Amino acid sequence: MNKYADNNRRFVEFNAGDLVTVKVPDPRLSKSSRGRDPRLMQKYVGPLPIIKRIGMVAYKIELPS
């Protein structure tokens, strides 16, 4: 089964200054989302600039204030 799933994946590298979107871990647990319909909540934040690359798949990004 993995060979079929791996065919749809692609290797992507980002550099400093690139803009990316970040997935919110669980928007339903956020205090600002009380009383909202979970289907209408924002699932991604961005675009955010990358500050630097830390590891193979880890990046430091500039979070919104």
FENLINRA-V88076 format. One record per residue. N is the residue number from 0. OMEGA is omega in radians with two decimals (none if undefined). Layout:
N|OMEGA, N|OMEGA
//
This chain:
0|-3.12, 1|-3.10, 2|3.09, 3|3.12, 4|-3.12, 5|3.11, 6|-3.12, 7|-3.12, 8|3.09, 9|-3.14, 10|-3.11, 11|3.07, 12|3.09, 13|3.10, 14|3.10, 15|-3.13, 16|3.09, 17|3.11, 18|-3.12, 19|2.99, 20|-3.08, 21|3.12, 22|3.10, 23|-3.04, 24|3.08, 25|-3.04, 26|-3.13, 27|-3.12, 28|-3.13, 29|-3.13, 30|-3.12, 31|-3.07, 32|3.14, 33|3.10, 34|3.12, 35|3.06, 36|-3.08, 37|3.14, 38|-3.09, 39|-3.10, 40|-3.14, 41|-3.11, 42|3.14, 43|3.09, 44|3.09, 45|0.13, 46|-3.13, 47|3.14, 48|3.06, 49|3.13, 50|3.10, 51|3.11, 52|-3.09, 53|-3.12, 54|-3.14, 55|-3.12, 56|-3.13, 57|-3.11, 58|3.03, 59|-3.10, 60|3.11, 61|-3.10, 62|3.10, 63|-3.11, 64|none
//
